Amino acid sequence: MYNDTMANLIQKQKHFYRSGATRPYEYRLRQLKKLRDVLVAYEKQVIEALKKDLNKSEFEAYSTEIGIAYEELSFTIKHLRSWMAPRKAKTALTHFGSKGRIIPEPYGTTLIIAPWNYPFQLAVSPLIGALAAGNTVVMKPSELTPTMSALLSEMLGSVYEEEYIAVVEGGPDVSQELLAQPVDYIFFTGSVNVGKIVMQAAAKQLIPLTLELGGKSPCIVHADAPLKLAARRIVFGKFTNAGQTCIAPDYLLVHRSVKNELIAYIQESIKEFYGPNPLSNPSYGRIVSEKHFQRLASFLQDGTVASGGRTAPDHLTIEPTMLDQVTWDMPVMQEEIFGPILPIIEYDRIQEAIDMINDRPKPLALYLFTREPEIEDTVVDSVSYGGGCINDTLMHIATPYLPFGGVGESGMGAYHGQGSFDTFTHYKSVLKQTNLFDFTFRYPSSKNGLKYLRKLFKP
């Protein structure tokens, strides 16, 4: 891995950061273009690694990982100069004669801990933001996708010195060792349980952080929804990457009057996308590990299988499955599913659906299918969630114009586009005072100071 210890690696990065090398616009732009060049050069290997680790097809690899990273890079390169520019700030009457400004400043040495479900995109996207903001980076990829982890190390190591960008491979013990280091910012993507561990470690050293977590993201299908179109978009959102997506629809809340029709359309879309036997489809994703497979397979005992339900343990695959007659006390509804299993719960009034969601931790995403603006406004205004779509799934994550992040148990902080730059930036406020005159009433020796203060500061 590295001859240096973790502590020495962090100190080496801190020393390089303090040299000021990462601060100029020209340096940041050059490093982002260098990243773009190496990603293009390694694109074929990235596709192969995703195939080996998760059985992702080339189409899925490009649409959900590589293409998003390219878009993020292009957007950042285009807007970097304006993001970096200091901003003038107005001053109050009490500060007459002074000038205020807000200066975007890098945090310093940052730690990015990436997950296994989108091991390329969810490592590279925050990396882009960290570099754009002028930081150095230590990246820890997931050990559950070892091919991609090794490739990230090779790829980034081929163009960057470890004092600037270092990839550290290994398991949870390595993550714990990295979390004990005095970095300046932590960016973590993963489960709620591990997120709590990361936050505890950060709290010990008062290190600021972003947590991109997950949770049970609901998908509401109201009675007036365009059902056939909704079904296609739900199948796309739920079964991409075999359901191993933090913002996948975790469960359906369906108006009772359209449930059976929606199920039929979903079955049609599954067949259209993955064929009559998804388990034999070479482009259908697999579950990342035996442990995760067994956990998901146990959920198939809950409710009634409305579609799918078959598994291939030797290949760690579970076909797209719908579960009907599901209740909230069943194991499948007690935790984020993170797999190709879609429970269905009925409702009669939209307020019932809202109440069911609000009775539980705030989700990372929410999806609503309806034609009624009133229903749309009611749901958006009544439910707290990280982000989501109306009449679609997943697509809010693919635009650099919308910051992406969670709320409550689903995470804190946001990124993508300028949101990524902001996440890895401290905005430093500076007030420059005039030397031409002085307001003596602010000093305790002033005879009429309180009189003037009361005039200036009044309710």
C-alpha positions as a printed NumPy array, in Angstrom:
array([[  0.   ,   0.   ,   0.   ],
       [  2.228,   2.8  ,   1.321],
       [  5.517,   2.76 ,   3.137],
       [  4.311,   5.563,   5.371],
       [  1.947,   4.989,   8.245],
       [ -1.526,   6.541,   8.127],
       [ -0.368,   9.338,  10.406],
       [  2.613,  10.101,   8.209],
       [  0.41 ,  10.103,   5.12 ],
       [ -1.951,  12.641,   6.669],
       [  0.964,  14.794,   7.8  ],
       [  2.473,  14.631,   4.33 ],
       [ -0.808,  15.835,   2.827],
       [ -1.158,  18.59 ,   5.417],
       [  2.372,  19.773,   4.655],
       [  1.614,  19.856,   0.926],
       [ -1.646,  21.725,   1.512],
       [  0.081,  24.314,   3.681],
       [  2.554,  24.976,   0.878],
       [ -0.317,  26.728,  -0.903],
       [  0.082,  24.656,  -4.062],
       [ -3.585,  23.628,  -4.216],
       [ -5.005,  27.134,  -3.833],
       [ -4.615,  28.81 ,  -7.269],
       [ -7.344,  28.488,  -9.867],
       [ -4.87 ,  27.358, -12.521],
       [ -3.663,  24.464, -10.368],
       [ -7.167,  23.246,  -9.534],
       [ -8.254,  23.475, -13.168],
       [ -5.181,  21.558, -14.317],
       [ -5.817,  18.772, -11.787],
       [ -9.48 ,  18.461, -12.771],
       [ -8.517,  18.169, -16.442],
       [ -5.912,  15.59 , -15.493],
       [ -8.649,  13.643, -13.7  ],
       [-10.849,  13.841, -16.791],
       [ -8.028,  12.51 , -18.975],
       [ -7.271,   9.557, -16.709],
       [-10.963,   8.639, -16.392],
       [-11.282,   8.568, -20.175],
       [ -8.097,   6.549, -20.515],
       [ -9.318,   3.959, -17.991],
       [-12.947,   3.857, -19.098],
       [-12.722,   0.317, -20.478],
       [-11.102,  -0.978, -17.284],
       [-13.784,   0.752, -15.202],
       [-16.516,  -1.011, -17.173],
       [-14.731,  -4.343, -16.738],
       [-14.29 ,  -3.805, -12.991],
       [-17.968,  -2.976, -12.51 ],
       [-18.879,  -6.1  , -14.453],
       [-16.643,  -8.262, -12.304],
       [-17.672,  -6.802,  -8.942],
       [-21.422,  -6.287,  -9.508],
       [-22.181,  -7.788, -12.933],
       [-23.122,  -4.363, -14.264],
       [-23.709,  -4.161, -17.987],
       [-21.802,  -1.607, -20.026],
       [-25.037,   0.346, -20.465],
       [-25.685,   0.481, -16.74 ],
       [-22.039,   1.218, -15.954],
       [-22.022,   4.207, -18.264],
       [-25.478,   5.559, -17.468],
       [-25.269,   5.311, -13.673],
       [-21.564,   5.733, -12.99 ],
       [-19.223,   6.896, -15.745],
       [-21.556,   9.319, -17.511],
       [-22.574,  11.01 , -14.256],
       [-18.904,  11.494, -13.328],
       [-18.151,  13.001, -16.751],
       [-21.072,  15.419, -16.434],
       [-19.975,  16.415, -12.938],
       [-16.439,  17.068, -14.151],
       [-17.496,  19.12 , -17.168],
       [-19.88 ,  21.208, -15.088],
       [-17.235,  21.85 , -12.43 ],
       [-14.533,  22.813, -14.916],
       [-16.939,  25.237, -16.59 ],
       [-18.002,  27.009, -13.394],
       [-14.91 ,  26.712, -11.178],
       [-13.623,  30.264, -11.631],
       [-16.93 ,  31.856, -10.619],
       [-17.316,  29.534,  -7.618],
       [-13.845,  30.448,  -6.365],
       [-14.344,  34.202,  -6.61 ],
       [-14.633,  36.109,  -3.301],
       [-18.012,  37.768,  -2.85 ],
       [-18.677,  41.26 ,  -1.58 ],
       [-20.996,  41.481,   1.41 ],
       [-23.136,  44.389,   2.505],
       [-22.324,  46.066,   5.806],
       [-24.719,  47.371,   8.436],
       [-25.137,  51.014,   9.381],
       [-23.157,  50.305,  12.531],
       [-20.215,  49.369,  10.269],
       [-20.246,  52.533,   8.153],
       [-16.958,  52.926,   6.296],
       [-16.075,  49.243,   6.381],
       [-16.12 ,  46.623,   3.62 ],
       [-17.169,  42.991,   3.948],
       [-16.249,  40.011,   1.811],
       [-16.732,  36.246,   1.878],
       [-13.759,  34.168,   0.758],
       [-14.152,  30.505,  -0.336],
       [-11.374,  28.62 ,   1.432],
       [-10.449,  24.905,   1.272],
       [-10.784,  22.883,   4.453],
       [ -7.381,  21.28 ,   3.942],
       [ -6.859,  17.513,   4.039],
       [-10.082,  15.586,   3.434],
       [-11.103,  11.956,   3.853],
       [-13.561,  10.372,   1.403],
       [-14.991,   6.966,   2.369],
       [-16.794,   5.496,  -0.636],
       [-19.431,   2.709,  -0.741],
       [-19.654,  -0.486,  -2.779],
       [-22.961,  -0.075,  -4.621],
       [-21.729,   2.578,  -7.065],
       [-18.029,   2.178,  -6.331],
       [-16.816,   4.402,  -9.167],
       [-19.337,   7.23 ,  -9.277],
       [-19.676,   7.642,  -5.513],
       [-15.903,   7.82 ,  -5.149],
       [-15.201,  10.127,  -8.077],
       [-18.071,  12.606,  -7.593],
       [-16.996,  13.797,  -4.123],
       [-13.366,  13.695,  -5.297],
       [-14.24 ,  16.246,  -7.988],
       [-15.74 ,  18.569,  -5.379],
       [-12.789,  18.198,  -3.023],
       [-10.248,  18.993,  -5.751],
       [-12.304,  21.892,  -7.102],
       [-12.393,  23.386,  -3.613],
       [ -8.59 ,  23.147,  -3.324],
       [ -8.187,  20.29 ,  -0.833],
       [ -5.941,  17.265,  -0.672],
       [ -7.717,  13.899,  -0.527],
       [ -7.315,  10.513,   1.112],
       [ -9.8  ,   8.102,  -0.469],
       [-10.911,   4.808,   1.068],
       [-12.842,   2.645,  -1.461],
       [-14.995,  -0.269,  -0.342],
       [-13.377,  -3.646,   0.187],
       [-16.619,  -5.308,  -1.013],
       [-15.793,  -4.253,  -4.583],
       [-12.104,  -5.188,  -4.641],
       [-11.612,  -4.923,  -8.401],
       [-12.78 ,  -1.326,  -8.471],
       [-10.879,  -0.52 ,  -5.293],
       [ -7.628,  -1.711,  -6.841],
       [ -8.393,   0.078, -10.096],
       [ -9.026,   3.401,  -8.33 ],
       [ -5.683,   3.02 ,  -6.586],
       [ -3.902,   2.273,  -9.857],
       [ -5.737,   4.929, -11.841],
       [ -5.316,   7.83 ,  -9.445],
       [ -1.84 ,   6.726,  -8.42 ],
       [ -0.722,   6.91 , -12.046],
       [ -1.267,  10.68 , -12.248],
       [ -1.205,  12.062,  -8.696],
       [  1.371,  12.042,  -5.916],
       [  0.075,  10.637,  -2.638],
       [  0.762,  13.958,  -0.918],
       [ -2.13 ,  15.29 ,  -3.029],
       [ -4.417,  12.299,  -3.65 ],
       [ -3.919,   8.947,  -1.946],
       [ -6.083,   5.838,  -2.264],
       [ -5.923,   3.576,   0.802],
       [ -7.359,   0.088,   0.372],
       [ -8.504,  -2.278,   3.109],
       [-11.369,  -3.286,   5.344],
       [-13.141,  -1.732,   8.336],
       [ -9.921,  -1.727,  10.385],
       [ -8.334,   0.59 ,   7.831],
       [-11.375,   2.873,   7.929],
       [-11.172,   3.037,  11.715],
       [ -7.495,   3.93 ,  11.56 ],
       [ -8.175,   6.666,   9.03 ],
       [-11.039,   8.035,  11.134],
       [ -8.633,   8.402,  14.05 ],
       [ -6.456,  10.81 ,  12.046],
       [ -6.766,  14.619,  12.4  ],
       [ -8.134,  15.302,   8.922],
       [ -9.938,  18.554,   8.203],
       [-13.127,  17.154,   6.643],
       [-14.825,  13.76 ,   6.255],
       [-17.165,  12.735,   3.467],
       [-18.865,   9.385,   4.048],
       [-21.346,   7.476,   1.905],
       [-22.847,   4.292,   3.325],
       [-25.322,   2.823,   5.771],
       [-27.001,   4.569,   8.684],
       [-25.322,   2.272,  11.221],
       [-21.816,   2.895,   9.909],
       [-22.653,   6.582,   9.527],
       [-23.215,   6.758,  13.277],
       [-19.759,   5.281,  13.854],
       [-18.205,   7.805,  11.478],
       [-19.995,  10.685,  13.173],
       [-18.837,   9.522,  16.615],
       [-15.236,   9.379,  15.404],
       [-15.533,  12.85 ,  13.873],
       [-17.101,  14.252,  17.044],
       [-14.088,  13.196,  19.123],
       [-11.922,  15.591,  17.12 ],
       [-14.666,  18.075,  16.133],
       [-14.117,  17.326,  12.457],
       [-16.883,  18.632,  10.155],
       [-18.426,  16.033,   7.898],
       [-20.992,  15.1  ,   5.306],
       [-23.001,  11.902,   5.699],
       [-24.732,  10.45 ,   2.652],
       [-26.779,   7.614,   4.127],
       [-30.061,   5.975,   3.125],
       [-33.293,   4.725,   4.62 ],
       [-36.641,   3.509,   3.402],
       [-37.491,   5.798,   0.486],
       [-41.214,   5.645,  -0.358],
       [-42.833,   5.755,  -3.783],
       [-46.443,   6.971,  -3.806],
       [-48.674,   6.065,  -6.746],
       [-51.916,   8.017,  -6.544],
       [-55.187,   7.012,  -8.188],
       [-54.787,   9.468, -11.057],
       [-51.211,   8.488, -11.978],
       [-50.31 ,   7.461, -15.555],
       [-49.915,   3.835, -14.501],
       [-48.089,   2.326, -17.475],
       [-45.504,   5.097, -17.539],
       [-45.232,   5.037, -13.757],
       [-44.573,   1.29 , -13.829],
       [-41.674,   1.666, -16.291],
       [-40.063,   4.4  , -14.243],
       [-40.553,   2.507, -10.982],
       [-38.986,  -0.645, -12.432],
       [-36.084,   1.458, -13.715],
       [-35.571,   3.075, -10.315],
       [-36.026,  -0.038,  -8.204],
       [-34.181,  -2.733, -10.122],
       [-31.221,  -0.812, -11.561],
       [-28.101,  -2.31 ,  -9.957],
       [-30.347,  -5.1  ,  -8.616],
       [-31.955,  -2.637,  -6.228],
       [-28.653,  -1.778,  -4.551],
       [-29.21 ,   1.965,  -4.787],
       [-29.493,   4.255,  -1.768],
       [-32.269,   6.276,  -3.445],
       [-34.151,   3.329,  -4.974],
       [-37.876,   3.199,  -4.181],
       [-37.818,   1.047,  -1.054],
       [-41.555,   0.377,  -0.973],
       [-44.727,   1.352,  -2.834],
       [-47.652,   3.2  ,  -1.302],
       [-50.384,   2.586,  -3.871],
       [-53.942,   3.846,  -3.951],
       [-56.176,   0.843,  -3.423],
       [-58.19 ,   1.468,  -6.602],
       [-55.158,   1.092,  -8.931],
       [-53.025,  -1.479,  -7.135],
       [-53.819,  -4.526,  -9.263],
       [-53.477,  -2.615, -12.513],
       [-50.136,  -1.168, -11.419],
       [-48.832,  -4.613, -10.454],
       [-49.718,  -5.905, -13.919],
       [-47.892,  -3.017, -15.603],
       [-44.841,  -3.516, -13.378],
       [-44.762,  -7.188, -14.356],
       [-44.836,  -6.168, -18.024],
       [-41.982,  -3.708, -17.549],
       [-39.834,  -6.234, -15.688],
       [-40.266,  -8.659, -18.566],
       [-39.519,  -5.926, -21.106],
       [-36.349,  -4.779, -19.323],
       [-34.915,  -8.096, -18.134],
       [-36.654, -10.795, -20.168],
       [-38.883, -13.676, -19.028],
       [-36.092, -15.08 , -16.845],
       [-34.021, -12.268, -15.298],
       [-31.853, -14.762, -13.412],
       [-30.348, -15.882, -16.71 ],
       [-29.991, -12.369, -18.115],
       [-26.23 , -11.643, -18.338],
       [-26.874,  -7.934, -17.875],
       [-28.914,  -8.229, -14.679],
       [-26.953,  -7.208, -11.585],
       [-25.955,  -9.482,  -8.759],
       [-25.948,  -9.005,  -4.994],
       [-22.568,  -7.851,  -3.743],
       [-21.882, -10.62 ,  -1.192],
       [-23.193, -13.856,   0.324],
       [-24.083, -12.021,   3.546],
       [-26.171,  -9.441,   1.715],
       [-27.8  , -12.152,  -0.414],
       [-28.903, -14.19 ,   2.618],
       [-30.363, -11.103,   4.312],
       [-32.401, -10.25 ,   1.202],
       [-33.51 , -13.831,   0.616],
       [-34.968, -13.934,   4.136],
       [-37.327, -11.076,   3.215],
       [-39.007, -13.265,   0.607],
       [-40.885, -14.962,   3.433],
       [-42.783, -11.755,   4.2  ],
       [-46.204, -11.026,   2.705],
       [-47.265, -12.707,  -0.524],
       [-45.093, -12.874,  -3.63 ],
       [-46.994, -11.011,  -6.342],
       [-44.245, -11.352,  -8.931],
       [-40.769, -12.89 ,  -9.051],
       [-39.414, -14.42 ,  -5.869],
       [-36.898, -16.851,  -7.391],
       [-33.221, -16.82 ,  -6.466],
       [-29.937, -18.213,  -7.799],
       [-27.677, -18.589,  -4.728],
       [-24.688, -19.758,  -6.766],
       [-24.724, -16.487,  -8.701],
       [-25.961, -14.283,  -5.829],
       [-28.946, -13.101,  -7.844],
       [-32.56 , -12.48 ,  -6.871],
       [-35.075, -11.775,  -9.6  ],
       [-37.141,  -8.568,  -9.478],
       [-39.795,  -9.286,  -6.866],
       [-42.981,  -7.635,  -5.64 ],
       [-44.426,  -8.471,  -2.224],
       [-48.124,  -7.876,  -1.587],
       [-50.06 ,  -8.097,   1.699],
       [-47.121,  -6.556,   3.554],
       [-47.466,  -5.01 ,   7.032],
       [-45.182,  -2.618,   8.858],
       [-44.21 ,  -5.147,  11.526],
       [-42.639,  -7.543,   9.011],
       [-38.8  ,  -7.695,   8.8  ],
       [-38.83 ,  -6.385,   5.211],
       [-40.321,  -3.117,   6.499],
       [-37.986,  -2.741,   9.484],
       [-34.848,  -1.718,   7.579],
       [-33.706,  -0.422,   4.212],
       [-34.047,  -3.293,   1.738],
       [-31.191,  -2.409,  -0.652],
       [-32.085,  -5.156,  -3.089],
       [-34.579,  -6.156,  -5.834],
       [-37.564,  -6.622,  -3.532],
       [-40.478,  -4.179,  -3.672],
       [-43.157,  -4.342,  -0.941],
       [-46.599,  -2.891,  -1.643],
       [-48.851,  -1.168,   0.889],
       [-52.307,   0.212,   0.041],
       [-53.92 ,   3.479,   1.047],
       [-57.295,   5.14 ,   0.443],
       [-56.59 ,   8.806,   1.182],
       [-53.355,  10.66 ,   0.474],
       [-53.159,  11.743,   4.1  ],
       [-52.896,   8.063,   5.088],
       [-49.79 ,   7.716,   2.918],
       [-48.324,  10.919,   4.331],
       [-48.928,   9.786,   7.896],
       [-47.294,   6.392,   7.263],
       [-44.163,   8.125,   5.964],
       [-44.049,  10.746,   8.708],
       [-44.409,   8.117,  11.432],
       [-40.948,   6.835,  10.445],
       [-37.418,   8.264,  10.044],
       [-37.004,  10.852,   7.309],
       [-36.171,   9.149,   4.01 ],
       [-33.335,  10.004,   1.641],
       [-35.699,  10.139,  -1.344],
       [-39.414,  10.312,  -2.083],
       [-41.207,   9.652,  -5.366],
       [-44.765,  10.635,  -6.21 ],
       [-46.776,   9.746,  -9.303],
       [-49.807,  11.953,  -9.817],
       [-51.373,  14.34 , -12.321],
       [-52.936,  16.538,  -9.638],
       [-50.968,  19.671,  -8.642],
       [-52.872,  19.775,  -5.363],
       [-51.712,  16.264,  -4.428],
       [-48.16 ,  17.152,  -5.464],
       [-48.141,  20.286,  -3.302],
       [-49.678,  18.481,  -0.337],
       [-47.049,  15.721,  -0.34 ],
       [-44.064,  18.002,  -0.961],
       [-45.161,  20.396,   1.768],
       [-46.09 ,  17.708,   4.304],
       [-43.128,  15.308,   4.171],
       [-39.48 ,  15.967,   5.021],
       [-37.041,  14.04 ,   2.828],
       [-33.649,  14.52 ,   1.195],
       [-34.824,  14.956,  -2.393],
       [-36.856,  13.188,  -5.016],
       [-38.958,  13.294,  -8.152],
       [-42.513,  13.89 ,  -9.23 ],
       [-43.531,  11.333, -11.879],
       [-40.068,   9.768, -12.07 ],
       [-37.43 ,   7.995,  -9.996],
       [-33.667,   8.444,  -9.451],
       [-33.26 ,  11.242, -11.993],
       [-32.855,  14.047,  -9.456],
       [-29.416,  12.648,  -8.669],
       [-28.215,  12.983, -12.264],
       [-28.347,  16.771, -12.626],
       [-25.533,  19.012, -11.325],
       [-28.036,  21.825, -10.829],
       [-29.733,  20.068,  -7.89 ],
       [-27.764,  19.453,  -4.683],
       [-28.196,  15.906,  -3.396],
       [-28.249,  14.903,   0.257],
       [-30.279,  13.556,   3.143],
       [-32.022,  14.865,   6.241],
       [-32.324,  13.354,   9.699],
       [-31.324,   9.679,   9.667],
       [-30.846,   9.749,   5.894],
       [-27.829,  12.02 ,   6.223],
       [-26.551,  15.576,   6.453],
       [-24.941,  17.867,   3.929],
       [-25.292,  17.787,   0.154],
       [-23.225,  17.667,  -3.003],
       [-23.291,  17.63 ,  -6.835],
       [-22.472,  20.658,  -8.959],
       [-21.816,  23.759,  -6.893],
       [-23.116,  21.799,  -3.915],
       [-19.942,  19.681,  -4.074],
       [-17.728,  22.774,  -4.117],
       [-19.679,  24.257,  -1.207],
       [-19.43 ,  21.037,   0.809],
       [-15.638,  20.998,   0.68 ],
       [-15.305,  24.763,   1.191],
       [-15.229,  26.936,   4.282],
       [-16.656,  30.375,   3.572],
       [-14.469,  32.786,   5.5  ],
       [-15.949,  36.171,   6.395],
       [-13.595,  39.177,   6.462],
       [-14.448,  42.737,   7.528],
       [-12.03 ,  45.495,   6.527],
       [-12.479,  48.576,   8.691],
       [-11.644,  52.162,   7.671],
       [ -8.812,  54.041,   9.336],
       [-10.162,  57.452,   8.282],
       [-12.407,  57.882,  11.335],
       [-13.52 ,  56.035,  14.443],
       [-16.84 ,  55.589,  16.234],
       [-15.743,  56.347,  19.772],
       [-19.172,  55.663,  21.255],
       [-18.488,  51.93 ,  21.083],
       [-15.777,  52.191,  23.726],
       [-16.6  ,  51.951,  27.448],
       [-14.991,  55.369,  28.091],
       [-17.563,  57.167,  25.894],
       [-19.903,  59.429,  27.887],
       [-22.843,  59.183,  25.487],
       [-22.06 ,  55.686,  24.178],
       [-25.173,  54.005,  25.545],
       [-27.376,  56.739,  24.076],
       [-26.014,  56.171,  20.565],
       [-26.056,  52.415,  20.943],
       [-29.722,  52.49 ,  21.826],
       [-30.45 ,  54.525,  18.703],
       [-28.549,  52.1  ,  16.49 ],
       [-29.701,  48.855,  18.073],
       [-33.414,  49.075,  18.645],
       [-36.215,  46.513,  18.359]])
